[in-house]
Structures are given as C-alpha cells and as structure tokens.
Amino acid sequence: MTRRARLRHFAATRHWALAAALALLAASLVLPPVPLSRDTFSYLVTLDITQSMDTEDVTLDGAPASRLAFAKASMREALASLPCGSKIGWSIFTGQSTLVLVPPIEVCRNFDALIASLEGIDGRMRWTNWSRIAEGGVYSAVRVAHEIGQGTAVVFVTDGQEAPPLLPSNAPERDIAVPGVGGWLIGVGGDEPAPIPRTDENGDRRGYWSASDVVQIPPAAREPAGSESHEELSALRGQYLANLAARIGFGYRRLLGPASIAEALGNARYARRMAVPTDVRWIPALLALALLAWRYLPALRRPRRARAIREFLPAAPVASETRNGLP
C-alpha cells in the first residue's frame, strides 16, 4: 500500500478524530482565561428606604407589592444583564445621606453575594423617617461615586417624595452635580396617591400615616392656590425627578420592570472598554464534541442505511442451476 493510500485509508477510518478530540478536551480543562476587550460598567445603586417606599401601589408577580420590593426584584433580574467585568455596589438612602453597604464589586465572580446582600435591604435599616432626596440623597450618592472613581456612575431609585415637602418655590440650592459623575434617577410608584404604611423600628406595621402626623405644605405656598395638601398620601413624583435629573445631567427612567433598569444599566454612555479575563474553554470542548460526532455518526448511520437498501430493493432471483446442466 502506497503512502497516499495509507493516508487515505487512515482518513477513511477517522481514527485521528479520537486523538484530536482527546487533545481538545484536555485543553478545555487547563486553558486559562483569555483577556478580551469588551464594554463594562460600574454603578453605585442607591435605594430609597424611607417609609413612602413601603407604599403598595405596584404589582409583583400579579400581587400588590411595596415600591422597595418591586425595585429590588427588578434590580435582581437586571443584574444578570451586565457583562462580566462590570461592577455593582449597593447603598441606601434616608434622611439626607446615603450609606454604602457594598462598594462596587465585579458582578460575575460575586453574583451570589450581590443578590444576597440586595435581599437583605429593607426598612429596618432606616435611621430616620424624613428625607431630602435632591440636596441629601442624590448629593451624597454623587460624591461617594466620585470618591470611588473608576468611572462609577449613580443609579438612584426613589419615589421622589421629599419629607417634609419642598415648597413649590424652593429649588435645590446646593450644587449637586460633580464633573465626571453621571447616572440615572429611577422613579418607582403609582400615579394615584396611596396611603403610606407606618412601621416601627422593627419593621412591623402600625397602621398608616394620617394628615395630622406629617408636615403639610402651608396654604399660602400651595400651587394652585386653594388646593389641598395630602403629604400623608404618596404617588410617584415623576416630573420632579425628571426635572432634577435634567438639572444635574442625569437620565430619568420610570421603573416598569427589570427591562427599565437593564436598559439604563447597559446604556453606552456609561460603558468603558477594557480587557476582561474571559473563559473560552467552551471553544475546544465544542470542537471536541463536533469531532466525536463526525467520527461516530457515520458508523451509526451505516447499519440503518444498509437495512433501508435491503427493504427497498427486491430480493435477487436465484439463478437456476439447470443452466449449468445440473438436474
């Protein structure tokens, strides 16, 4: 047999595919991560945990839910949309300041830790019952993000209800924006005013806030004149948040579900191109699987093909032995 014939016979037997598949499988076990360039993001997510966020005027899994629970559930699902190499951190807001619970950490390596820490955020962490969203919460979150650096942007989730209320003529006086720090204000809540649950320091319900329990807008400052003030009720202050976002160079989105946050988190405006260690072991593993399929599938098909031919063709007639002069 010539060399060419031997090579042709070897290829026909497909034995080399086994050796190649084994080599590829071995490579898939030891191949280290490969640095690949991709868009990544870094966010400090701040959740408003004031009592108005306990208002149940949104729906989660077909049942009424609090704004905070809805925001957490949406964030949990949106987190999975971020590419590996991105970073997320959690902070909370009440009063006039924010508190960082988890600084921005890489999402893929720390996914379970991020989900567990997010689930632990609730109203029992409140240290006060009043709130200054613009000059307190957003102001604080922006400066914390600036201190973190590395292109960290802010995602501030709130219903926009200041308590005590801002007078219509009172615009925020502090310079909230910081050059180089952008982000999103995410508004959550219903359009119709709803009662605000009243809870104690243990998070237990104690009825609802009444008109006499909260500070109302003075009659002389109400717009339009003669209108009533019902700060004991809460609805999404979307226009207020949109105006605030435009003033400080942020974007504004209303939270309607996980897609609302996922689209904001994936906005190209806040993307940073960087090399990220990427697991590519699936490539040699997939090639090995293809080789094994190429090696064995023809052998599996051959008996079936032979049976099909036998069933399709009529049996060949037996030659008469009398033609050979035999009786």
N, C-alpha and C positions, 0 to 999 in steps of 0.2 A: 504494500500500500504506500503510495507516494505521500510526501509531507502534506501536500494540499488536500489529498483525500483524507488523511488523518484529521487535519483541522476541520474539514467539512463534516467528518463523522463526529468529532467532539462537539461541534456546534449543534449538530443534529440531536445529539443525546442530551444537550442542555445541562450537562453536569456542572459546567462552570458557574451556572447561576446560583447553585447552592453555596459555593465558596464565596462568591461576591455578596450574597445576601448575609452570610455569617459575618463577613468583614464590615458590612454596613451596620448590622445590628450591634456589633462591638463598638463601632464608632458612636452610635446613638447613646451608648451608656457612658462614654468618657468625654464626649465632646463638650468643652466649656462654653459658657455664654459668649456670644459674639457681639461686640459693640456695633450697634446700628443707629443711624440718625433718625430721629422721629420728633414730632411735636409733643411737648409735655406741658403741664400746667401746675401751678402752685396756688392754693387758695387757703385762706383762713375763713372758715364758715362760722358765723356768729348767729346763734339762735336766741331770739327774744323769749324769755321765760316769765315775763310779767303775767299777772292774773288774767288780763284780757286774752292772752293766748290759750287760756283754758276754755274759751267760748266754743261751744259745739255747734258750729254753723257750716261745717264742711262734711263731706262724705268719704269714708274709707271702707273699702270692701262692702259697699252697699249699706253701711250703717253710719249714723251720726258720729262724728269724731271731733276732738278738740283741734284747734289750729296747730298746736305744737305737735300732737301725734301725727297729724297729716303731713306736716313739714318733715318730721323725722322719717316717716315711711317713704316719702318721695325722695329724700336725700339718700336713704339707704339703697334704693334701686338705682338712682342716678350715679352713685359712686362706682358701680360696675362699668359705667360707660367711659371712664377715664383710662387713657392708655398707661401701661406700665412706665415708671419713671416719673409720673405725676405725683404731687404731694397734696395732702389734705390735712387740715387741723381743725379742731373744734374749740369754740369759745361760747360763752353765754353772756347775755346782757340783762341787766335790770338796774333800776336807779339811774345813774349817769355814767356807768363804767362797764367795761367788759372784763371777763375773767377767762384766761386761756386755760383750757382743760388738757388739750393735747396739741402741741405745736405741729406744724405741717410735717407729715412723715409720708414715705413712699407707699402708694396705695396697694400695690400687688403683694409686696412682702408683708404688709401689715394690715391686710384687708379684714381679717377676723377681729383684730384688736380695735380697728376703727369702728366696725359695726357694733361690737360690744360696748365700747365707750359711748357711742351715739345713743344706744338703747338706754343707757343709764342717766341721760339728761332728762330732768323733769322739774316741776315747780318747787320741789322740796329744796332745791339749790338756791332759791331766792333769798337775798339778804335784805331786801326792802320791797315795798309794794308800789313805789312811784317810779316814773320813767321819763327820761329826757332822751328821746331817740336821736335827734339830729345832733344837738350840742353835747350829748353824753355818749350814747352807744356808738353811733357811726364815727364820731370824733375819736373815740378811744380805739375802735377797731382799726381805723385807718393808720393810727400811729403805731399800734402794735405790729401791723403788717409791714410798715416802713422799717421798724426795728428788726424784724425777721429778715427782711431783704430778699435777695434771690428772686426778684420779680413776683413776690407774693401779692396776690390780689385779694379783695374782700368780697365775701358773699354774706350779706346781712339779711336775715329772714325775720320779718316782723309784720304786724297788722297795721302799724303806723299810728297807733293811739298813744298820744302823749298824756301823761297823768302827773300832776294836774294839767289841764288843757292849755295849749298855747292860745293866746288871743289872736284873732284874725289879723291884727295889725303888727304882730310880733314875728318878724322874720328872724331866723337864727343869726346871732351876732358873731359867733366865733368863726374863725377861718377854718373850716372843716377839712378842705382838700389839702393833700400833700402831693407835690410834684412826683410823678413816677408811680403813684399808687392808684390803681383803678379798681373797678369791681362792679358789683350788682347789688341793687336793693330788690329783694324778692318779697312781694306783698302776698299775704295769705289771709283769707277770711271771706265771709259772705257780704252781699250787698245790702241786706236788710239788717238794721240794728237788732241785736240779740242780747239777752241778759248775760252778765258776766258772773260766772260761778265764784263764790267766795270760799277760800280754802284757808286752813290754819297752817302752822309751821310744819305739820306732819303730812301735809298734802290732802287732808280729809276735808270733804265738802261741808260747808256751813251755810248753805243757802245761796242767795245771790246778793250782789251789791245793790243797795237802794239809792234813790236820788239823794237822800239826806246823808249818805255815807261818803259821798265823793264830792270833790270840788267842781262846781259848775261854772260855765262862762258867765260873767256878770251881764245883766240885762243890757246895760249901755254899750257893751262891746260885741253884742251878738249881731251876726250878719246872716240874713237880712234883719233889719230892726224889728223887734217884737217877736222874733222866733224863739222857740223853746230850746233849752239846753238839756240834753239827756246823756251826760257822761257816764251814767250807770249802765248804759247800753253800748254795745260795740259793733262796729262794722269795719270792713276794710277801708282804710283811708288811702285809697289808691292814687288819687290825684295829688295828695300831699306828698306821697313818696315819689311819684314821678317828677314833681317839681323839684324836690330835694335832690334826686338823682341827677337831673339836668344841671342843677346849680353846682354840683361838686364833680361833674364829669363822669358820673357812673351811668350804667344802664339800668333800666327798670323792667322787671317782668312780674306778671301776676302768676302765682303758683296755682296751676290747674292739675298738676300731676307730675310724675317723675320726668316726663319729657320736657317740661318747662325748665327744670333745673339742669337736666342733661344738656339741653341746647345752650344754656348760659355757660355752663362749665366748659363746654367744648368750643366756645367762640374763639375764632382765630386771633382776635385782638389780644388775647392774653396767652397765646401759645409761645413757647420758647423751644427753638430747635436745639437738640442736644443728643449726644451719643448715649444710648441706653443699653446696658448688657441684656441681650435678648437670647432666649432659649431657642436654639434651632435644631435640637436633637430630633425633632419630628421629621426633618427632611431625610436623613439617612434611613430612619425607621420606615418612612413611607416608600422610599426606593427599594428597601429590602422586601417589603410586602409585595411591591409590583413585580420584582424578580421571582419571588416564590410563586406568585400567581401565574407568571409567564412560564415557569418551569413545570408546574404540575397540572394546570388546567388542560393543556392538550392531551395529556395522558388520561385525564378523567373523561375527556370528550370522546376519545378513540373507541372505547367499547360501545358507547351509545351509537356512534356513527356506524360502526360495523353492524350492530343489530338493526339499525334503521335500513341499511342497504339490503340485508337479508330479508327483511319483511317486505321491502318494496319490490325486489326482483323475484320473479317466479323461479321455482326450483329448476335447475338444468336437467333436461331429459337424459336418462341413462342410455348410453349407446348400446345398440343391440349387438350381442355377442355373435349372433348368427352371421353378421357381416364378415366375421373372421373365419367363417367356415365351421364354427363350433355348433353343436346341436343345441 
